[in-house]
Amino acid sequence: MAEEMKSSAPAKSGNDVVKGDFATILVGVGTMLDNTLTPLGKVVAQTLDSMTVVAKQILDGITASLNQKK
């Protein structure tokens, strides 16, 4: 009887993959992406804000320069 149980069990190979609940895996991947992309999004937003300020200063300087020439 013991021999029958041993032979009916599937043999494990070296290529076995860790199996988990698919939803759990998706949540983990989503969390990793969120944790990675949120700080990057904040950096991009801050960079764009800074570029807007610099662009306004440049345009104000050009406008002031053109007004002085008139």
C-alpha positions as CSV (number, residue, x, y, z in Angstrom):
1,M,0.0,0.0,0.0
2,A,2.8,2.4,0.9
3,E,4.5,1.6,-2.5
4,E,1.3,2.5,-4.3
5,M,1.1,5.9,-2.6
6,K,4.7,6.7,-3.4
7,S,4.3,5.8,-7.0
8,S,1.1,7.8,-7.5
9,A,2.7,11.0,-6.1
10,P,4.0,13.3,-8.9
11,A,7.8,13.5,-9.1
12,K,9.3,16.9,-8.5
13,S,11.7,18.2,-10.9
14,G,14.3,20.9,-10.5
15,N,12.2,23.3,-12.5
16,D,9.3,23.5,-10.1
17,V,8.0,27.0,-9.8
18,V,6.7,28.5,-6.6
19,K,3.0,28.4,-6.9
20,G,0.8,31.0,-5.3
21,D,-2.7,32.4,-5.5
22,F,-2.8,34.4,-8.8
23,A,-4.7,37.3,-7.2
24,T,-2.0,37.5,-4.5
25,I,0.7,37.7,-7.1
26,L,-1.2,40.4,-9.0
27,V,-1.6,42.4,-5.8
28,G,2.1,42.1,-5.0
29,V,3.1,43.2,-8.5
30,G,0.6,46.1,-8.3
31,T,2.0,47.2,-5.0
32,M,5.5,47.1,-6.2
33,L,4.7,49.1,-9.3
34,D,2.7,51.6,-7.2
35,N,5.6,52.0,-4.7
36,T,8.0,52.5,-7.5
37,L,5.9,54.8,-9.7
38,T,4.4,57.1,-7.1
39,P,7.8,58.7,-6.0
40,L,8.8,59.0,-9.7
41,G,5.5,60.7,-10.5
42,K,6.1,63.2,-7.7
43,V,9.6,63.9,-9.0
44,V,8.3,64.5,-12.5
45,A,5.6,66.8,-11.1
46,Q,8.1,68.8,-9.2
47,T,10.4,69.0,-12.2
48,L,7.6,70.3,-14.4
49,D,6.7,72.9,-11.7
50,S,10.3,74.1,-11.6
51,M,10.5,74.2,-15.4
52,T,7.2,76.3,-15.5
53,V,8.7,78.8,-13.0
54,V,11.9,79.0,-15.0
55,A,10.0,79.4,-18.3
56,K,7.9,82.2,-16.8
57,Q,11.0,84.0,-15.6
58,I,12.6,83.7,-19.0
59,L,9.4,85.1,-20.7
60,D,9.2,87.9,-18.2
61,G,12.8,88.8,-18.9
62,I,12.2,88.8,-22.6
63,T,9.1,90.9,-22.2
64,A,10.9,93.4,-20.0
65,S,13.8,93.5,-22.5
66,L,11.5,94.2,-25.4
67,N,9.6,96.9,-23.5
68,Q,12.8,98.7,-22.7
69,K,13.8,98.8,-26.4
70,K,10.6,100.6,-27.4
